Amino acid sequence: MKLLKSAFALVVLLFVQIFVLNNFLFEGYLNPYIYIAYILFLPPRTSAFATLSLAFLIGAVVDVFEGGYGVHTAASVFIAFLKPLIFRIFRTGKNELSKSSEVKQLGLLRSLAYLLTGIFLHHFVLFSIENFAWDSFMPLLMRSLYSSLFSFTFVLLYQLWNYRR
């Protein structure tokens, strides 16, 4: 039952990302990417193979519908690869992993820092691959920061909506 609920949440996130949020372009280049919330909220005890495979699948689906040529896939796999390290930095227990990386398990401040770090790293890799040039590093950094904050807001709204259920 829990697997079915998780699969439904993934389908809903992908549907909202592909058919709603990808059609809005705020301020010319801000597009919230909430699909990474699914990767970031996977339980820490999920195997690395399953996490990386899901990240690849999620990124590939977004790329197919957005025409991204693999940029979302690469950024998603990158964040899935770093997820255990990021979670280890922000977790509360010393030796044990919680069953979930949601707000209620990490605590509010640690969870917000975990989310913001993961979202920023995802966006930085995504926009770096998309631009494929380091000559304009400051605009890349600013776009990553603003888009991360924008996506962070939408991920928080998604998390609040899930928390109430």
Buried (B, 14 or more C-beta within 10 A) or exposed (E): EEEEEBEEBBEEBBEBBBEEBBEEEEEEEBBBBBBBBBBBBBBBEBEEEEBBEBBBBBBBBBBEBBEBEEBBBBBBBBBBEBBBEBBEEBBEEEEEBBEBBBBEBBBEEBBBBBBBBBBBBBBBBBBBBBBEEEEEEEEBBEBBEBBBBBBBEBBBEBBEEEEEE
